[in-house]
Amino acid sequence: INTKLDQHPCIITTNEMGAVRHFLKTNLLQRNKQQEIYKLLQLNFDINPKHILIKKLFTLHKSNNTELANMLAQQLIDNALVTAGLVEDPRLVLTGLNKLLEKVLEKY
């Protein structure tokens, strides 16, 4: 939890962010291999408890709408990874984003 965040629902940090970005770019990792690398890099995931998306995620979780809550949580993680410059090809996160949008718009 990071109470200093104001605009972002969550961020990803590491002590050596520049070195991490360089490492990822020079190794041209695919998304499935990136997951393994993220574990090794000791990334920090900071959440802004005051952000509306985090509040809504908590509400979804409490209402047992686990599918939508999981989709939103994954998208927030993907967004934080893109913002941190840790995704080689940001287009890879569009599939999840599109599925989330479809789920949200099912009722309309």
MARSEKOL-670674 format. One record per residue: residue number from 0; residue in three letters; x, y negated, z of N, C-alpha, C in turn. Coordinates in nm, 4 decimals. Layout:
MARSEKOL-670674
{dovo NUM sedren Ala n_u X n_v Y n_w Z ca_u X ca_v Y ca_w Z c_u X c_v Y c_w Z};
...
***
This chain:
MARSEKOL-670674
{dovo 0 sedren Ile n_u 0.0856 n_v 0.1177 n_w 0.0000 ca_u 0.0000 ca_v 0.0000 ca_w 0.0000 c_u 0.0897 c_v -0.1232 c_w 0.0000};
{dovo 1 sedren Asn n_u 0.0578 n_v -0.2166 n_w -0.0880 ca_u 0.1353 ca_v -0.3385 ca_w -0.1013 c_u 0.0388 c_v -0.4562 c_w -0.0934};
{dovo 2 sedren Thr n_u 0.0439 n_v -0.5287 n_w 0.0168 ca_u -0.0480 ca_v -0.6411 ca_w 0.0358 c_u -0.0007 c_v -0.7671 c_w -0.0352};
{dovo 3 sedren Lys n_u 0.1172 n_v -0.7643 n_w -0.0967 ca_u 0.1692 ca_v -0.8815 ca_w -0.1678 c_u 0.1243 c_v -0.8860 c_w -0.3134};
{dovo 4 sedren Leu n_u 0.0714 n_v -0.7766 n_w -0.3649 ca_u 0.0218 ca_v -0.7753 ca_w -0.5024 c_u -0.1033 c_v -0.8618 c_w -0.5107};
{dovo 5 sedren Asp n_u -0.1167 n_v -0.9365 n_w -0.6204 ca_u -0.2382 ca_v -1.0155 ca_w -0.6340 c_u -0.3107 c_v -0.9899 c_w -0.7662};
{dovo 6 sedren Gln n_u -0.2396 n_v -0.9742 n_w -0.8769 ca_u -0.3061 ca_v -0.9580 ca_w -1.0057 c_u -0.3208 c_v -0.8131 c_w -1.0496};
{dovo 7 sedren His n_u -0.2348 n_v -0.7265 n_w -1.0056 ca_u -0.2348 ca_v -0.5879 ca_w -1.0514 c_u -0.2969 c_v -0.4954 c_w -0.9463};
{dovo 8 sedren Pro n_u -0.3719 n_v -0.3943 n_w -0.9909 ca_u -0.4266 ca_v -0.2977 ca_w -0.8952 c_u -0.3184 c_v -0.2077 c_w -0.8365};
{dovo 9 sedren Cys n_u -0.2115 n_v -0.1861 n_w -0.9152 ca_u -0.1016 ca_v -0.1023 ca_w -0.8681 c_u 0.0211 c_v -0.1281 c_w -0.9554};
{dovo 10 sedren Ile n_u 0.1375 n_v -0.0974 n_w -0.9005 ca_u 0.2621 ca_v -0.1109 ca_w -0.9754 c_u 0.3521 c_v 0.0072 c_w -0.9432};
{dovo 11 sedren Ile n_u 0.4476 n_v 0.0286 n_w -1.0318 ca_u 0.5492 ca_v 0.1307 ca_w -1.0092 c_u 0.6838 c_v 0.0610 c_w -1.0040};
{dovo 12 sedren Thr n_u 0.7608 n_v 0.0941 n_w -0.9017 ca_u 0.8934 ca_v 0.0357 ca_w -0.8870 c_u 0.9940 c_v 0.1451 c_w -0.8533};
{dovo 13 sedren Thr n_u 1.1187 n_v 0.1116 n_w -0.8733 ca_u 1.2292 ca_v 0.1954 ca_w -0.8301 c_u 1.3454 c_v 0.1022 c_w -0.8023};
{dovo 14 sedren Asn n_u 1.4405 n_v 0.1469 n_w -0.7246 ca_u 1.5532 ca_v 0.0611 ca_w -0.6888 c_u 1.6323 c_v 0.0159 c_w -0.8104};
{dovo 15 sedren Glu n_u 1.6447 n_v 0.0998 n_w -0.9100 ca_u 1.7240 ca_v 0.0696 ca_w -1.0294 c_u 1.6357 c_v 0.0680 c_w -1.1534};
{dovo 16 sedren Met n_u 1.5390 n_v -0.0237 n_w -1.1587 ca_u 1.4419 ca_v -0.0246 ca_w -1.2676 c_u 1.5083 c_v -0.0395 c_w -1.4044};
{dovo 17 sedren Gly n_u 1.6062 n_v -0.1274 n_w -1.4189 ca_u 1.6734 ca_v -0.1458 ca_w -1.5476 c_u 1.7434 c_v -0.0198 c_w -1.5934};
{dovo 18 sedren Ala n_u 1.8120 n_v 0.0462 n_w -1.5029 ca_u 1.8822 ca_v 0.1700 ca_w -1.5367 c_u 1.7834 c_v 0.2802 c_w -1.5739};
{dovo 19 sedren Val n_u 1.6708 n_v 0.2839 n_w -1.5067 ca_u 1.5683 ca_v 0.3848 ca_w -1.5358 c_u 1.5130 c_v 0.3649 c_w -1.6765};
{dovo 20 sedren Arg n_u 1.4807 n_v 0.2398 n_w -1.7129 ca_u 1.4292 ca_v 0.2120 ca_w -1.8475 c_u 1.5310 c_v 0.2523 c_w -1.9537};
{dovo 21 sedren His n_u 1.6577 n_v 0.2188 n_w -1.9293 ca_u 1.7631 ca_v 0.2538 ca_w -2.0250 c_u 1.7742 c_v 0.4058 c_w -2.0386};
{dovo 22 sedren Phe n_u 1.7685 n_v 0.4763 n_w -1.9261 ca_u 1.7772 ca_v 0.6221 ca_w -1.9267 c_u 1.6651 c_v 0.6825 c_w -2.0100};
{dovo 23 sedren Leu n_u 1.5431 n_v 0.6339 n_w -1.9895 ca_u 1.4288 ca_v 0.6874 ca_w -2.0635 c_u 1.4397 c_v 0.6584 c_w -2.2125};
{dovo 24 sedren Lys n_u 1.4827 n_v 0.5382 n_w -2.2474 ca_u 1.4915 ca_v 0.5030 ca_w -2.3891 c_u 1.6026 c_v 0.5791 c_w -2.4598};
{dovo 25 sedren Thr n_u 1.7145 n_v 0.6009 n_w -2.3935 ca_u 1.8248 ca_v 0.6704 ca_w -2.4589 c_u 1.7985 c_v 0.8191 c_w -2.4728};
{dovo 26 sedren Asn n_u 1.7129 n_v 0.8735 n_w -2.3910 ca_u 1.6836 ca_v 1.0163 ca_w -2.3984 c_u 1.5612 c_v 1.0476 c_w -2.4830};
{dovo 27 sedren Leu n_u 1.4859 n_v 0.9449 n_w -2.5256 ca_u 1.3693 ca_v 0.9631 ca_w -2.6132 c_u 1.2813 c_v 1.0799 c_w -2.5681};
{dovo 28 sedren Leu n_u 1.2395 n_v 1.0723 n_w -2.4439 ca_u 1.1631 ca_v 1.1820 ca_w -2.3845 c_u 1.0197 c_v 1.1841 c_w -2.4330};
{dovo 29 sedren Gln n_u 0.9669 n_v 1.3034 n_w -2.4495 ca_u 0.8258 ca_v 1.3198 ca_w -2.4805 c_u 0.7473 c_v 1.3114 c_w -2.3503};
{dovo 30 sedren Arg n_u 0.6166 n_v 1.2868 n_w -2.3609 ca_u 0.5343 ca_v 1.2651 ca_w -2.2411 c_u 0.5410 c_v 1.3815 c_w -2.1420};
{dovo 31 sedren Asn n_u 0.5378 n_v 1.5049 n_w -2.1897 ca_u 0.5393 ca_v 1.6172 ca_w -2.0954 c_u 0.6727 c_v 1.6248 c_w -2.0217};
{dovo 32 sedren Lys n_u 0.7805 n_v 1.5862 n_w -2.0849 ca_u 0.9099 ca_v 1.5857 ca_w -2.0172 c_u 0.9231 c_v 1.4633 c_w -1.9276};
{dovo 33 sedren Gln n_u 0.8551 n_v 1.3543 n_w -1.9621 ca_u 0.8602 ca_v 1.2349 ca_w -1.8791 c_u 0.8079 c_v 1.2654 c_w -1.7398};
{dovo 34 sedren Gln n_u 0.7053 n_v 1.3478 n_w -1.7289 ca_u 0.6499 ca_v 1.3813 ca_w -1.5981 c_u 0.7573 c_v 1.4408 c_w -1.5071};
{dovo 35 sedren Glu n_u 0.8413 n_v 1.5279 n_w -1.5621 ca_u 0.9492 ca_v 1.5883 ca_w -1.4840 c_u 1.0519 c_v 1.4831 c_w -1.4438};
{dovo 36 sedren Ile n_u 1.0841 n_v 1.3934 n_w -1.5360 ca_u 1.1821 ca_v 1.2891 ca_w -1.5084 c_u 1.1304 c_v 1.1933 c_w -1.4021};
{dovo 37 sedren Tyr n_u 1.0013 n_v 1.1583 n_w -1.4060 ca_u 0.9447 ca_v 1.0671 ca_w -1.3071 c_u 0.9650 c_v 1.1209 c_w -1.1656};
{dovo 38 sedren Lys n_u 0.9533 n_v 1.2518 n_w -1.1496 ca_u 0.9733 ca_v 1.3123 ca_w -1.0178 c_u 1.1165 c_v 1.2933 c_w -0.9695};
{dovo 39 sedren Leu n_u 1.2116 n_v 1.3014 n_w -1.0614 ca_u 1.3525 ca_v 1.2877 ca_w -1.0256 c_u 1.3931 c_v 1.1434 c_w -0.9961};
{dovo 40 sedren Leu n_u 1.3223 n_v 1.0476 n_w -1.0514 ca_u 1.3617 ca_v 0.9071 ca_w -1.0418 c_u 1.3225 c_v 0.8406 c_w -0.9103};
{dovo 41 sedren Gln n_u 1.2473 n_v 0.9064 n_w -0.8281 ca_u 1.2015 ca_v 0.8524 ca_w -0.7001 c_u 1.1297 c_v 0.7186 c_w -0.7191};
{dovo 42 sedren Leu n_u 1.0278 n_v 0.7222 n_w -0.8016 ca_u 0.9480 ca_v 0.6033 ca_w -0.8274 c_u 0.8555 c_v 0.5756 c_w -0.7098};
{dovo 43 sedren Asn n_u 0.8290 n_v 0.4484 n_w -0.6855 ca_u 0.7347 ca_v 0.4068 ca_w -0.5821 c_u 0.6065 c_v 0.3600 c_w -0.6497};
{dovo 44 sedren Phe n_u 0.4943 n_v 0.4072 n_w -0.6009 ca_u 0.3637 ca_v 0.3671 ca_w -0.6536 c_u 0.2960 c_v 0.2824 c_w -0.5470};
{dovo 45 sedren Asp n_u 0.2880 n_v 0.1522 n_w -0.5707 ca_u 0.2292 ca_v 0.0593 ca_w -0.4744 c_u 0.0873 c_v 0.0244 c_w -0.5166};
{dovo 46 sedren Ile n_u -0.0035 n_v 0.0296 n_w -0.4217 ca_u -0.1454 ca_v 0.0035 ca_w -0.4470 c_u -0.1856 c_v -0.1280 c_w -0.3811};
{dovo 47 sedren Asn n_u -0.2641 n_v -0.2059 n_w -0.4523 ca_u -0.3193 ca_v -0.3306 ca_w -0.4008 c_u -0.4610 c_v -0.3022 c_w -0.3488};
{dovo 48 sedren Pro n_u -0.4778 n_v -0.2869 n_w -0.2176 ca_u -0.6091 ca_v -0.2490 ca_w -0.1636 c_u -0.7168 c_v -0.3559 c_w -0.1824};
{dovo 49 sedren Lys n_u -0.6768 n_v -0.4775 n_w -0.2161 ca_u -0.7734 ca_v -0.5861 ca_w -0.2345 c_u -0.8240 c_v -0.5965 c_w -0.3785};
{dovo 50 sedren His n_u -0.7616 n_v -0.5253 n_w -0.4703 ca_u -0.8001 ca_v -0.5352 ca_w -0.6114 c_u -0.9324 c_v -0.4626 c_w -0.6350};
{dovo 51 sedren Ile n_u -1.0169 n_v -0.5214 n_w -0.7194 ca_u -1.1509 ca_v -0.4666 ca_w -0.7451 c_u -1.1457 c_v -0.3241 c_w -0.8008};
{dovo 52 sedren Leu n_u -1.0474 n_v -0.2928 n_w -0.8855 ca_u -1.0396 ca_v -0.1569 ca_w -0.9410 c_u -1.0076 c_v -0.0530 c_w -0.8337};
{dovo 53 sedren Ile n_u -0.9251 n_v -0.0884 n_w -0.7380 ca_u -0.8932 ca_v 0.0039 ca_w -0.6279 c_u -1.0160 c_v 0.0209 c_w -0.5383};
{dovo 54 sedren Lys n_u -1.0869 n_v -0.0872 n_w -0.5141 ca_u -1.2100 ca_v -0.0781 ca_w -0.4339 c_u -1.3140 c_v 0.0102 c_w -0.5033};
{dovo 55 sedren Lys n_u -1.3302 n_v -0.0087 n_w -0.6342 ca_u -1.4260 ca_v 0.0729 ca_w -0.7098 c_u -1.3824 c_v 0.2193 c_w -0.7144};
{dovo 56 sedren Leu n_u -1.2521 n_v 0.2434 n_w -0.7251 ca_u -1.2005 ca_v 0.3805 ca_w -0.7229 c_u -1.2362 c_v 0.4479 c_w -0.5907};
{dovo 57 sedren Phe n_u -1.2206 n_v 0.3769 n_w -0.4811 ca_u -1.2558 ca_v 0.4305 ca_w -0.3499 c_u -1.4058 c_v 0.4600 c_w -0.3424};
{dovo 58 sedren Thr n_u -1.4873 n_v 0.3702 n_w -0.3970 ca_u -1.6325 ca_v 0.3912 ca_w -0.3993 c_u -1.6687 c_v 0.5149 c_w -0.4806};
{dovo 59 sedren Leu n_u -1.6051 n_v 0.5304 n_w -0.5968 ca_u -1.6294 ca_v 0.6497 ca_w -0.6797 c_u -1.5914 c_v 0.7766 c_w -0.6046};
{dovo 60 sedren His n_u -1.4793 n_v 0.7724 n_w -0.5372 ca_u -1.4326 ca_v 0.8890 ca_w -0.4613 c_u -1.5328 c_v 0.9249 c_w -0.3510};
{dovo 61 sedren Lys n_u -1.5812 n_v 0.8245 n_w -0.2805 ca_u -1.6781 ca_v 0.8484 ca_w -0.1732 c_u -1.8104 c_v 0.9012 c_w -0.2268};
{dovo 62 sedren Ser n_u -1.8471 n_v 0.8622 n_w -0.3484 ca_u -1.9757 ca_v 0.9042 ca_w -0.4049 c_u -1.9686 c_v 1.0417 c_w -0.4700};
{dovo 63 sedren Asn n_u -1.8555 n_v 1.1075 n_w -0.4587 ca_u -1.8328 ca_v 1.2402 ca_w -0.5166 c_u -1.8358 c_v 1.2422 c_w -0.6690};
{dovo 64 sedren Asn n_u -1.8138 n_v 1.1290 n_w -0.7318 ca_u -1.8005 ca_v 1.1244 ca_w -0.8770 c_u -1.6527 c_v 1.1471 c_w -0.9080};
{dovo 65 sedren Thr n_u -1.6090 n_v 1.2706 n_w -0.8805 ca_u -1.4659 ca_v 1.3006 ca_w -0.8884 c_u -1.4111 c_v 1.2937 c_w -1.0303};
{dovo 66 sedren Glu n_u -1.4916 n_v 1.3299 n_w -1.1293 ca_u -1.4412 ca_v 1.3261 ca_w -1.2670 c_u -1.4049 c_v 1.1833 c_w -1.3075};
{dovo 67 sedren Leu n_u -1.4962 n_v 1.0909 n_w -1.2836 ca_u -1.4694 ca_v 0.9519 ca_w -1.3194 c_u -1.3592 c_v 0.8934 c_w -1.2313};
{dovo 68 sedren Ala n_u -1.3594 n_v 0.9283 n_w -1.1036 ca_u -1.2548 ca_v 0.8798 ca_w -1.0129 c_u -1.1171 c_v 0.9275 c_w -1.0587};
{dovo 69 sedren Asn n_u -1.1071 n_v 1.0537 n_w -1.0979 ca_u -0.9790 ca_v 1.1068 ca_w -1.1459 c_u -0.9350 c_v 1.0396 c_w -1.2753};
{dovo 70 sedren Met n_u -1.0302 n_v 1.0161 n_w -1.3649 ca_u -0.9972 ca_v 0.9501 ca_w -1.4915 c_u -0.9481 c_v 0.8074 c_w -1.4668};
{dovo 71 sedren Leu n_u -1.0156 n_v 0.7362 n_w -1.3765 ca_u -0.9747 ca_v 0.5999 ca_w -1.3443 c_u -0.8378 c_v 0.5989 c_w -1.2773};
{dovo 72 sedren Ala n_u -0.8162 n_v 0.6901 n_w -1.1835 ca_u -0.6867 ca_v 0.6971 ca_w -1.1155 c_u -0.5740 c_v 0.7244 c_w -1.2146};
{dovo 73 sedren Gln n_u -0.5953 n_v 0.8181 n_w -1.3059 ca_u -0.4923 ca_v 0.8492 ca_w -1.4057 c_u -0.4654 c_v 0.7293 c_w -1.4959};
{dovo 74 sedren Gln n_u -0.5716 n_v 0.6576 n_w -1.5332 ca_u -0.5525 ca_v 0.5403 ca_w -1.6190 c_u -0.4764 c_v 0.4309 c_w -1.5456};
{dovo 75 sedren Leu n_u -0.5036 n_v 0.4127 n_w -1.4166 ca_u -0.4295 ca_v 0.3137 ca_w -1.3382 c_u -0.2815 c_v 0.3497 c_w -1.3312};
{dovo 76 sedren Ile n_u -0.2520 n_v 0.4785 n_w -1.3159 ca_u -0.1124 ca_v 0.5235 ca_w -1.3152 c_u -0.0488 c_v 0.4977 c_w -1.4509};
{dovo 77 sedren Asp n_u -0.1188 n_v 0.5343 n_w -1.5578 ca_u -0.0664 ca_v 0.5108 ca_w -1.6929 c_u -0.0413 c_v 0.3622 c_w -1.7170};
{dovo 78 sedren Asn n_u -0.1352 n_v 0.2778 n_w -1.6745 ca_u -0.1183 ca_v 0.1334 ca_w -1.6912 c_u 0.0050 c_v 0.0836 c_w -1.6166};
{dovo 79 sedren Ala n_u 0.0247 n_v 0.1337 n_w -1.4953 ca_u 0.1408 ca_v 0.0925 ca_w -1.4164 c_u 0.2708 c_v 0.1380 c_w -1.4828};
{dovo 80 sedren Leu n_u 0.2707 n_v 0.2586 n_w -1.5393 ca_u 0.3894 ca_v 0.3081 ca_w -1.6099 c_u 0.4204 c_v 0.2228 c_w -1.7325};
{dovo 81 sedren Val n_u 0.3169 n_v 0.1852 n_w -1.8074 ca_u 0.3370 ca_v 0.0994 ca_w -1.9250 c_u 0.3893 c_v -0.0371 c_w -1.8812};
{dovo 82 sedren Thr n_u 0.3278 n_v -0.0947 n_w -1.7789 ca_u 0.3697 ca_v -0.2256 ca_w -1.7293 c_u 0.5148 c_v -0.2239 c_w -1.6829};
{dovo 83 sedren Ala n_u 0.5565 n_v -0.1136 n_w -1.6221 ca_u 0.6944 ca_v -0.1012 ca_w -1.5740 c_u 0.7930 c_v -0.0715 c_w -1.6867};
{dovo 84 sedren Gly n_u 0.7413 n_v -0.0478 n_w -1.8069 ca_u 0.8294 ca_v -0.0169 ca_w -1.9194 c_u 0.8804 c_v 0.1253 c_w -1.9183};
{dovo 85 sedren Leu n_u 0.8069 n_v 0.2148 n_w -1.8530 ca_u 0.8521 ca_v 0.3528 ca_w -1.8374 c_u 0.7853 c_v 0.4503 c_w -1.9337};
{dovo 86 sedren Val n_u 0.7060 n_v 0.3990 n_w -2.0264 ca_u 0.6435 ca_v 0.4849 ca_w -2.1272 c_u 0.7064 c_v 0.4496 c_w -2.2613};
{dovo 87 sedren Glu n_u 0.7712 n_v 0.5478 n_w -2.3214 ca_u 0.8403 ca_v 0.5256 ca_w -2.4486 c_u 0.7438 c_v 0.4800 c_w -2.5575};
{dovo 88 sedren Asp n_u 0.6282 n_v 0.5439 n_w -2.5661 ca_u 0.5297 ca_v 0.5100 ca_w -2.6682 c_u 0.3955 c_v 0.4831 c_w -2.5996};
{dovo 89 sedren Pro n_u 0.3623 n_v 0.3562 n_w -2.5744 ca_u 0.2378 ca_v 0.3237 ca_w -2.5036 c_u 0.1124 c_v 0.3764 c_w -2.5721};
{dovo 90 sedren Arg n_u 0.1208 n_v 0.4105 n_w -2.6995 ca_u 0.0036 ca_v 0.4652 ca_w -2.7689 c_u -0.0392 c_v 0.5980 c_w -2.7079};
{dovo 91 sedren Leu n_u 0.0530 n_v 0.6647 n_w -2.6370 ca_u 0.0200 ca_v 0.7937 ca_w -2.5759 c_u -0.0882 c_v 0.7818 c_w -2.4689};
{dovo 92 sedren Val n_u -0.1006 n_v 0.6653 n_w -2.4080 ca_u -0.2004 ca_v 0.6498 ca_w -2.3017 c_u -0.3391 c_v 0.6166 c_w -2.3568};
{dovo 93 sedren Leu n_u -0.3486 n_v 0.5912 n_w -2.4856 ca_u -0.4779 ca_v 0.5543 ca_w -2.5435 c_u -0.5802 c_v 0.6671 c_w -2.5405};
{dovo 94 sedren Thr n_u -0.5360 n_v 0.7906 n_w -2.5492 ca_u -0.6299 ca_v 0.9033 ca_w -2.5431 c_u -0.7050 c_v 0.9025 c_w -2.4109};
{dovo 95 sedren Gly n_u -0.6316 n_v 0.8880 n_w -2.3016 ca_u -0.6951 ca_v 0.8828 ca_w -2.1704 c_u -0.7849 c_v 0.7619 c_w -2.1545};
{dovo 96 sedren Leu n_u -0.7401 n_v 0.6495 n_w -2.2065 ca_u -0.8202 ca_v 0.5275 ca_w -2.1997 c_u -0.9507 c_v 0.5438 c_w -2.2773};
{dovo 97 sedren Asn n_u -0.9424 n_v 0.6010 n_w -2.3956 ca_u -1.0633 ca_v 0.6227 ca_w -2.4759 c_u -1.1604 c_v 0.7184 c_w -2.4078};
{dovo 98 sedren Lys n_u -1.1092 n_v 0.8242 n_w -2.3455 ca_u -1.1958 ca_v 0.9181 ca_w -2.2728 c_u -1.2632 c_v 0.8493 c_w -2.1544};
{dovo 99 sedren Leu n_u -1.1880 n_v 0.7645 n_w -2.0854 ca_u -1.2442 ca_v 0.6900 ca_w -1.9733 c_u -1.3559 c_v 0.5976 c_w -2.0214};
{dovo 100 sedren Leu n_u -1.3320 n_v 0.5274 n_w -2.1298 ca_u -1.4350 ca_v 0.4385 ca_w -2.1847 c_u -1.5591 c_v 0.5163 c_w -2.2276};
{dovo 101 sedren Glu n_u -1.5395 n_v 0.6317 n_w -2.2902 ca_u -1.6532 ca_v 0.7156 ca_w -2.3294 c_u -1.7340 c_v 0.7576 c_w -2.2074};
{dovo 102 sedren Lys n_u -1.6649 n_v 0.7975 n_w -2.1014 ca_u -1.7325 ca_v 0.8419 ca_w -1.9791 c_u -1.8126 c_v 0.7273 c_w -1.9167};
{dovo 103 sedren Val n_u -1.7521 n_v 0.6110 n_w -1.9108 ca_u -1.8192 ca_v 0.4955 ca_w -1.8513 c_u -1.9427 c_v 0.4561 c_w -1.9321};
{dovo 104 sedren Leu n_u -1.9359 n_v 0.4729 n_w -2.0630 ca_u -2.0455 ca_v 0.4301 ca_w -2.1506 c_u -2.1475 c_v 0.5401 c_w -2.1805};
{dovo 105 sedren Glu n_u -2.1354 n_v 0.6562 n_w -2.1174 ca_u -2.2295 ca_v 0.7666 ca_w -2.1412 c_u -2.3744 c_v 0.7262 c_w -2.1174};
{dovo 106 sedren Lys n_u -2.3987 n_v 0.6415 n_w -2.0212 ca_u -2.5353 ca_v 0.6052 ca_w -1.9835 c_u -2.5974 c_v 0.5036 c_w -2.0780};
{dovo 107 sedren Tyr n_u -2.5208 n_v 0.4532 n_w -2.1709 ca_u -2.5717 ca_v 0.3452 ca_w -2.2578 c_u -2.5924 c_v 0.3895 c_w -2.3986};
***
